[in-house]
Amino acid sequence: MKLKINLIPVGAVLGIIVPLFSILLAYAVKFQSELTIKEFVDSLLIHRIYTKVVALGVYFGNIVLFFLFVKLDYLKAARGVLLATILYTFAIVVFRFGM
């Protein structure tokens, strides 16, 4: 089983998906009773905090996944998570500062 999970592409895909689930989890815990998902996304765009919310989802979600892979000795998958985090960071910088 270790060989099927311990791949850089698997870690990268999980590193791209986990932040999205982190943001959805934050929505479900805090805002579900007050806002619909569309209103939540619209409020992020209106208040211009979408890059901050995505950054929090990326760093908190992927740090847990990264250290889990390191603990399980899935170092190639951990590299994939790191790659996804770097790609997200680049996208956040581009959207935040308009490079």
C-alpha positions in Angstrom: 0.0 0.0 0.0 2.9 2.4 0.7 4.0 2.3 -2.9 0.6 3.4 -4.3 0.4 6.4 -1.9 4.0 7.4 -1.8 4.1 9.2 -5.1 4.7 12.8 -5.9 1.6 13.2 -8.1 -0.6 11.7 -5.4 0.8 14.1 -2.8 0.3 17.0 -5.3 -3.3 16.1 -6.0 -4.1 15.7 -2.3 -2.2 19.0 -1.7 -4.5 20.7 -4.2 -7.7 19.1 -2.9 -7.2 19.4 0.9 -7.2 23.2 1.1 -10.6 23.3 -0.7 -12.0 20.9 1.9 -10.4 23.1 4.6 -12.3 26.1 3.4 -15.5 24.2 3.1 -15.0 22.9 6.6 -14.6 26.4 7.9 -17.7 27.4 6.1 -19.7 24.5 7.5 -18.5 25.1 11.1 -18.9 28.8 11.2 -21.1 30.2 8.5 -23.5 27.5 7.3 -26.3 28.6 9.6 -26.0 32.3 8.4 -25.0 32.1 4.7 -25.5 29.9 1.7 -22.3 28.8 0.0 -23.0 31.3 -2.8 -23.4 34.1 -0.3 -20.2 33.0 1.4 -18.2 33.1 -1.8 -19.8 36.4 -2.8 -18.9 38.0 0.6 -15.3 36.8 0.2 -15.1 38.5 -3.2 -16.9 41.7 -2.1 -14.7 42.2 0.9 -11.6 41.2 -1.1 -10.4 38.6 1.4 -10.5 35.6 -0.8 -6.7 35.4 -1.1 -6.4 35.4 2.7 -9.0 32.7 3.2 -7.4 30.6 0.5 -4.0 31.1 2.1 -5.2 30.0 5.5 -6.8 26.9 3.9 -3.7 26.1 2.1 -1.2 26.5 4.9 -3.3 25.0 7.7 -4.7 22.1 5.5 -1.4 21.2 3.8 0.7 21.5 6.9 -1.3 18.7 8.6 -1.1 16.6 5.4 2.6 17.3 5.0 3.5 16.3 8.6 1.2 13.2 8.4 3.1 12.0 5.3 6.5 12.7 7.0 5.3 10.8 10.1 4.2 7.8 7.9 7.5 8.0 6.0 5.8 8.8 2.7 8.5 11.3 1.7 7.6 11.4 -2.0 4.0 12.2 -1.2 5.2 14.9 1.2 7.2 16.4 -1.7 4.0 16.5 -3.7 2.2 18.3 -1.0 5.0 20.8 -0.8 4.9 21.3 -4.5 1.1 22.0 -4.4 1.7 24.5 -1.5 4.3 26.3 -3.6 2.0 26.5 -6.6 -0.8 27.8 -4.4 1.5 30.4 -2.9 2.5 31.5 -6.4 -1.1 31.8 -7.4 -2.0 33.7 -4.2 0.9 36.2 -4.8 -0.3 36.7 -8.4 -3.9 37.3 -7.3 -3.0 39.4 -4.3 -0.5 41.7 -5.9 -1.4 41.4 -9.6 2.0 40.5 -10.9 
